[in-house]
Amino acid sequence: MAMVEAQKNMKLHITQSLIVLFTIMAIIGVFFGGKALAAAGEPTAQETLTKSNPDAAGVTKFALVAAAAAFGLGALGAGFAISHVGAAAMGAVAEKPQIAGQALILVALAEGLVVFGFITALLILSKA
């Protein structure tokens, strides 16, 4: 019975978190959307580039998608790794506190995936 109650509480918590997230996104969109619409009349660097070289627009789109994928997949992979390595490390530290330093190093190695994804995204964007 307690498990069913815990699942209901978890679903309620997730629903509330999503509502808060979308509310914050809507508020930010209202406050900062005006600036984006105000600048709509000015030609952007993308439009200027497109007029001078029409083929460059497609390449730039693919570069942006590749950079987003590199950073996003790196972040997802790091989150997955940290969730598993961190749980195992905390269990090991609970049994043997002397290995806390080694456990921290293992978690930091998993965190390095985000850094690699970020650097890759920056390299892709610098070439676009």
N, CA and C of each residue as an Amber inpcrd file, in Angstrom:
protein
   384
   0.8220000  -1.1950000   0.0000000   0.0000000   0.0000000   0.0000000
   0.8630000   1.2560000   0.0000000   1.9810000   1.1780000   0.7200000
   2.8790000   2.3330000   0.7920000   3.5320000   2.6080000  -0.5640000
   3.7500000   1.5560000  -1.3510000   4.3740000   1.7130000  -2.6610000
   3.4390000   2.4710000  -3.6110000   2.1650000   2.1560000  -3.5550000
   1.1910000   2.8350000  -4.4000000   1.1220000   4.3100000  -4.0160000
   1.1600000   4.5910000  -2.7210000   1.1340000   5.9720000  -2.2410000
   2.3870000   6.7220000  -2.6670000   3.5140000   6.0400000  -2.6360000
   4.7670000   6.6690000  -3.0700000   4.7350000   6.9720000  -4.5630000
   4.1710000   6.0780000  -5.3650000   4.0550000   6.3160000  -6.8040000
   3.1330000   7.4940000  -7.0920000   2.0440000   7.6010000  -6.3580000
   1.1300000   8.7270000  -6.5400000   1.8250000  10.0370000  -6.1730000
   2.5810000  10.0230000  -5.0860000   3.3040000  11.2280000  -4.6780000
   4.3480000  11.6140000  -5.7220000   5.0170000  10.6270000  -6.3070000
   6.0250000  10.8940000  -7.3270000   5.3780000  11.4870000  -8.5770000
   4.2540000  10.9270000  -9.0140000   3.5530000  11.4650000 -10.1820000
   3.0820000  12.8910000  -9.9230000   2.5810000  13.1490000  -8.7160000
   2.1440000  14.4950000  -8.3560000   3.3190000  15.4640000  -8.3690000
   4.4440000  15.0250000  -7.8360000   5.6390000  15.8710000  -7.8040000
   6.1380000  16.1830000  -9.2120000   6.1490000  15.1970000 -10.0920000
   6.5850000  15.4060000 -11.4730000   5.6230000  16.3500000 -12.1930000
   4.3340000  16.1700000 -11.9970000   3.3510000  17.0480000 -12.6210000
   3.5240000  18.4840000 -12.1530000   3.7090000  18.6710000 -10.8580000
   3.9170000  20.0170000 -10.3320000   5.2040000  20.6280000 -10.8720000
   6.2390000  19.8310000 -10.9950000   7.5040000  20.3320000 -11.5320000
   7.3510000  20.7770000 -12.9820000   6.6340000  20.0030000 -13.7800000
   6.4100000  20.3750000 -15.1770000   5.5750000  21.6430000 -15.2930000
   4.5700000  21.7750000 -14.4440000   3.7490000  22.9880000 -14.4710000
   4.5950000  24.2040000 -14.1220000   5.4330000  24.0870000 -13.1030000
   6.3040000  25.1990000 -12.7220000   7.2840000  25.5140000 -13.8480000
   7.8600000  24.4950000 -14.4840000   8.8050000  24.6990000 -15.5750000
   8.1650000  25.4480000 -16.7360000   6.9880000  25.0100000 -17.1690000
   6.3300000  25.6710000 -18.2940000   5.8600000  27.0760000 -17.9320000
   5.4780000  27.2920000 -16.6840000   5.1030000  28.6360000 -16.2510000
   6.2970000  29.5730000 -16.3040000   7.4290000  29.1120000 -15.8340000
   8.6470000  29.9340000 -15.8700000   9.0540000  30.2140000 -17.3130000
   8.9530000  29.1950000 -18.1740000   9.2900000  29.4050000 -19.5880000
   8.3550000  30.4270000 -20.2300000   7.0720000  30.3910000 -19.8830000
   6.1200000  31.3540000 -20.4330000   6.4300000  32.7650000 -19.9490000
   6.7770000  32.9100000 -18.6790000   7.1110000  34.2260000 -18.1430000
   8.3650000  34.7700000 -18.8170000   9.3610000  33.9410000 -18.9790000
  10.5890000  34.3780000 -19.6480000  10.2960000  34.7490000 -21.0940000
   9.4360000  33.9820000 -21.7620000   9.0740000  34.3020000 -23.1340000
   8.3610000  35.6390000 -23.2500000   7.5200000  35.9490000 -22.2770000
   6.8160000  37.2300000 -22.3060000   7.7960000  38.3830000 -22.1290000
   8.7200000  38.2510000 -21.1920000   9.6440000  39.3470000 -20.9120000
  10.7090000  39.5280000 -21.9880000  11.2300000  38.4340000 -22.5200000
  12.3360000  38.5330000 -23.4670000  11.8960000  38.3650000 -24.9210000
  10.6740000  37.9570000 -25.1550000  10.1870000  37.8050000 -26.5160000
  10.0510000  39.1290000 -27.2410000   9.7580000  40.1820000 -26.5010000
   9.6310000  41.5060000 -27.1050000  10.9190000  41.9790000 -27.7370000
  12.0320000  41.7070000 -27.1000000  13.3270000  42.0960000 -27.6530000
  13.6030000  41.3550000 -28.9580000  13.2290000  40.0950000 -29.0100000
  13.4510000  39.3170000 -30.2280000  12.5650000  39.8210000 -31.3580000
  11.3360000  40.1900000 -31.0410000  10.4340000  40.7030000 -32.0690000
  10.8350000  42.1010000 -32.5130000  11.3840000  42.8940000 -31.6100000
  11.8120000  44.2490000 -31.9540000  12.9830000  44.2070000 -32.9320000
  13.8350000  43.2150000 -32.7900000  15.0000000  43.0940000 -33.6690000
  14.6680000  42.3630000 -34.9630000  13.3990000  42.0210000 -35.1780000
  13.0200000  41.2480000 -36.3590000  13.1970000  42.0400000 -37.6470000
  13.1250000  43.3570000 -37.5920000  13.2700000  44.1600000 -38.7850000
  14.6930000  44.2640000 -39.2740000  15.6570000  44.0780000 -38.4000000
  17.0590000  44.1880000 -38.7700000  17.5340000  42.8900000 -39.4020000
  18.3500000  42.9720000 -40.4470000  18.8640000  41.7220000 -41.0260000
  19.8720000  41.0790000 -40.0750000  19.7390000  39.8010000 -39.9110000
  20.6500000  39.0750000 -39.0420000  21.8990000  38.6660000 -39.8110000
  22.8700000  38.1810000 -39.0860000  24.0890000  37.6960000 -39.7310000
  23.7720000  36.5230000 -40.6470000  22.7990000  35.7070000 -40.2580000
  22.3950000  34.5630000 -41.0820000  21.8160000  35.0350000 -42.4120000
  20.9650000  36.0640000 -42.3720000  20.3630000  36.5690000 -43.5990000
  21.4130000  37.2170000 -44.4960000  22.3410000  37.9340000 -43.8810000
  23.4110000  38.5560000 -44.6560000  24.2680000  37.4910000 -45.3330000
  24.5660000  36.4270000 -44.6000000  25.3510000  35.3320000 -45.1520000
  24.5970000  34.6320000 -46.2800000  23.2930000  34.4550000 -46.1120000
  22.4820000  33.7780000 -47.1090000  22.4440000  34.5690000 -48.4180000
  22.3880000  35.8890000 -48.3260000  22.3480000  36.7070000 -49.5450000
  23.6580000  36.6120000 -50.3250000  24.7660000  36.5340000 -49.5940000
  26.0520000  36.4720000 -50.2800000  26.3720000  35.0700000 -50.7890000
  25.9230000  34.0310000 -50.0600000  26.2060000  32.6510000 -50.4510000
  25.0140000  31.7800000 -50.0550000  24.1200000  31.4850000 -50.9580000
  22.9120000  30.7360000 -50.6020000  23.1920000  29.3280000 -50.0720000
  24.2700000  28.6930000 -50.4970000  24.5710000  27.3380000 -50.0280000
  25.0220000  27.3210000 -48.5800000  25.5320000  28.4330000 -48.0730000
  26.0460000  28.4850000 -46.7100000  24.9380000  28.3610000 -45.6780000
  23.7100000  28.7350000 -46.0430000  22.6010000  28.6590000 -45.0890000
  22.3260000  27.2190000 -44.6830000  22.3260000  26.3000000 -45.6410000
  22.0910000  24.8970000 -45.3270000  23.1970000  24.3060000 -44.4760000
  24.4230000  24.6980000 -44.7770000  25.5580000  24.2050000 -44.0000000
  25.4710000  24.7130000 -42.5690000  25.0770000  25.9730000 -42.4060000
  24.9630000  26.5490000 -41.0720000  23.8750000  25.8420000 -40.2670000
  22.7650000  25.5070000 -40.9150000  21.6960000  24.7940000 -40.2140000
  22.1950000  23.4450000 -39.7080000  22.9070000  22.7220000 -40.5570000
  23.4230000  21.4190000 -40.1300000  24.4690000  21.5700000 -39.0240000
  25.2520000  22.6350000 -39.0840000  26.2500000  22.8690000 -38.0390000
  25.5730000  23.1420000 -36.6980000  24.4920000  23.8950000 -36.7150000
  23.7680000  24.1750000 -35.4720000  23.1410000  22.9070000 -34.9030000
  22.5820000  22.0840000 -35.7780000  21.9920000  20.8210000 -35.3150000
  23.0850000  19.9050000 -34.7600000  24.2250000  19.8510000 -35.4290000
  25.3200000  18.9930000 -34.9610000  25.8600000  19.4740000 -33.6170000
  25.9770000  20.7830000 -33.4550000  26.4710000  21.3240000 -32.1830000
  25.4820000  21.0320000 -31.0610000  24.2010000  21.1960000 -31.3440000
  23.1870000  20.8990000 -30.3290000  23.1890000  19.4200000 -29.9670000
  23.3470000  18.5620000 -30.9670000  23.3830000  17.1220000 -30.7010000
  24.6200000  16.7420000 -29.9020000  25.7620000  17.3470000 -30.2220000
  26.9930000  17.0230000 -29.4890000  26.8590000  17.4030000 -28.0220000
  26.3580000  18.5950000 -27.7710000  26.2330000  19.0320000 -26.3780000
  25.1080000  18.2890000 -25.6580000  23.9690000  18.1370000 -26.3270000
  22.8270000  17.4730000 -25.6940000  23.0840000  16.0110000 -25.3880000
  23.6490000  15.2900000 -26.3480000  23.9310000  13.8740000 -26.1080000
  25.0360000  13.6900000 -25.0780000  26.0090000  14.6120000 -25.0790000
  27.0420000  14.5560000 -24.0450000  26.4630000  14.7660000 -22.6600000
  25.5340000  15.7080000 -22.5470000  24.8990000  15.9710000 -21.2470000
  24.0340000  14.7930000 -20.8110000  23.2860000  14.2060000 -21.7470000
  22.4640000  13.0420000 -21.3980000  23.3320000  11.8560000 -20.9850000
  24.4070000  11.6350000 -21.7260000  25.3110000  10.5360000 -21.3760000
  25.9590000  10.7410000 -20.0160000  26.3430000  11.9780000 -19.7350000
  26.9500000  12.2620000 -18.4350000  25.9400000  12.0760000 -17.3150000
  24.7090000  12.5020000 -17.5340000  23.6820000  12.3110000 -16.5080000
  23.4280000  10.8440000 -16.2270000  23.3900000  10.0510000 -17.2830000
  23.1940000   8.6100000 -17.1200000  24.3740000   7.9880000 -16.3700000
  25.5940000   8.3900000 -16.7660000  26.7880000   7.8330000 -16.1170000
  26.8750000   8.2420000 -14.6610000  26.5980000   9.5070000 -14.3880000
  26.6970000   9.9860000 -13.0090000  25.6460000   9.3300000 -12.1310000
  24.4560000   9.0930000 -12.6820000  23.4180000   8.4530000 -11.8640000
  23.8450000   7.0490000 -11.4320000  24.4840000   6.3210000 -12.3330000
  24.8900000   4.9600000 -11.9850000  26.1870000   4.9380000 -11.1750000
  27.1710000   5.7100000 -11.6120000  28.4550000   5.7220000 -10.8990000
  28.2990000   6.3510000  -9.5230000  27.5050000   7.4260000  -9.4570000
  27.3080000   8.1030000  -8.1700000  26.6110000   7.2180000  -7.1550000
  25.5970000   6.4750000  -7.6040000  24.8850000   5.5770000  -6.6880000
  25.8090000   4.4730000  -6.1880000  26.5860000   3.9100000  -7.0910000
  27.5120000   2.8480000  -6.6880000  28.6070000   3.3930000  -5.7820000
  29.0830000   4.5980000  -6.1020000  30.1500000   5.1940000  -5.2890000
  29.6580000   5.4980000  -3.8770000  28.4500000   6.0170000  -3.7530000
  27.9320000   6.3290000  -2.4130000  27.6940000   5.0540000  -1.6090000
  27.2760000   4.0020000  -2.2930000  27.1250000   2.7270000  -1.5950000
  28.4580000   2.1940000  -1.1070000  29.4860000   2.3430000  -1.9340000
  30.8140000   1.8750000  -1.5420000  31.3880000   2.7170000  -0.4070000
  31.1580000   4.0250000  -0.4560000  31.6650000   4.9140000   0.6030000
  30.9420000   4.6280000   1.9150000  29.6700000   4.2660000   1.8370000
  28.9290000   3.9420000   3.0560000  29.5230000   2.7250000   3.7450000
  30.0170000   1.7680000   2.9500000  30.6130000   0.5780000   3.5400000
  32.0620000   0.7940000   3.9450000  32.7920000   1.6010000   3.1680000
  34.2160000   1.7970000   3.4310000  34.5580000   3.2750000   3.1830000
  34.4860000   4.1310000   4.2040000  34.6820000   5.5770000   4.0310000
  36.0690000   5.9730000   3.5120000  37.0490000   5.0960000   3.5770000
  38.3980000   5.4350000   3.1270000  38.4820000   5.6440000   1.6170000
  37.5390000   5.1350000   0.8660000  37.6120000   5.2320000  -0.5950000
  36.7950000   6.4070000  -1.1460000  36.4840000   7.3730000  -0.3080000
  35.6800000   8.5170000  -0.7530000  36.3950000   9.2980000  -1.8550000
  37.7180000   9.4480000  -1.7510000  38.4720000  10.1710000  -2.7720000
  38.4240000   9.4730000  -4.1170000  38.5650000   8.1640000  -4.1120000
  38.4910000   7.4110000  -5.3580000  37.0940000   7.4820000  -5.9620000
  36.0740000   7.4720000  -5.1160000  34.7040000   7.5640000  -5.6130000
  34.4610000   8.9270000  -6.2580000  35.0080000   9.9620000  -5.6660000
  34.8510000  11.3080000  -6.2220000  35.5320000  11.4180000  -7.5850000
  36.6830000  10.7670000  -7.7320000  37.3830000  10.7790000  -9.0140000
  36.5530000  10.0790000 -10.0850000  35.9180000   8.9770000  -9.7500000
  35.0910000   8.2570000 -10.7210000  33.8870000   9.0940000 -11.1570000
  33.2830000   9.8060000 -10.2160000  32.1560000  10.6720000 -10.5660000
  32.6440000  11.8250000 -11.4400000  33.8270000  12.3610000 -11.1530000
  34.3740000  13.4600000 -11.9540000  34.7000000  12.9920000 -13.3730000
  35.1270000  11.7630000 -13.5300000  35.3820000  11.2330000 -14.8730000
  34.1000000  11.1810000 -15.6900000  33.0100000  10.7960000 -15.0500000
  31.7280000  10.7790000 -15.7560000  31.2910000  12.2000000 -16.1060000
  31.6020000  13.1510000 -15.2500000  31.2520000  14.5510000 -15.5120000
  32.0310000  15.1140000 -16.6930000  33.1800000  14.5320000 -16.9910000
  33.9930000  14.9910000 -18.1040000  33.3020000  14.8410000 -19.4530000
  32.3060000  13.9680000 -19.5400000  31.5700000  13.8120000 -20.8010000
  30.8860000  15.1090000 -21.2150000  30.3840000  15.8580000 -20.2530000
  29.7390000  17.1310000 -20.5750000  30.7560000  18.1000000 -21.1400000
  31.9400000  18.1150000 -20.5570000  32.9830000  19.0250000 -21.0210000
  33.3800000  18.6780000 -22.4610000  33.5250000  17.4000000 -22.7580000
  33.8740000  16.9920000 -24.1170000  32.7780000  17.3730000 -25.1110000
  31.5250000  17.1910000 -24.7380000  30.4230000  17.5880000 -25.6050000
  30.3950000  19.0890000 -25.8380000  30.6760000  19.8630000 -24.7850000
  30.6920000  21.3220000 -24.9070000  31.8260000  21.7800000 -25.8230000
  33.0030000  21.1950000 -25.6500000  34.1460000  21.5640000 -26.4910000
  33.8730000  21.1880000 -27.9480000  33.2800000  20.0160000 -28.1680000
  32.9450000  19.6020000 -29.5230000  31.9460000  20.5630000 -30.1520000
  30.9500000  20.9880000 -29.3870000  29.9650000  21.9380000 -29.9050000
  30.6230000  23.2620000 -30.2520000  31.5440000  23.7240000 -29.4130000
  32.2550000  24.9730000 -29.7230000  33.1110000  24.8440000 -30.9810000
  33.7620000  23.7110000 -31.1550000  34.5570000  23.5070000 -32.3640000
  33.6950000  23.4810000 -33.6130000  32.5360000  22.8370000 -33.5180000
  31.6230000  22.8030000 -34.6680000  31.1300000  24.2140000 -34.9970000
  30.7810000  24.9790000 -33.9720000  30.2700000  26.3320000 -34.2120000
  31.3450000  27.2720000 -34.7150000  32.5970000  27.0280000 -34.3460000
  33.6660000  27.9030000 -34.8200000  33.9470000  27.6740000 -36.3140000
  33.6430000  26.4880000 -36.8140000  33.8390000  26.1820000 -38.2290000
  32.6640000  26.6290000 -39.0930000  31.4910000  26.8090000 -38.4940000
  30.2800000  27.1560000 -39.2700000  30.3050000  28.5960000 -39.7280000
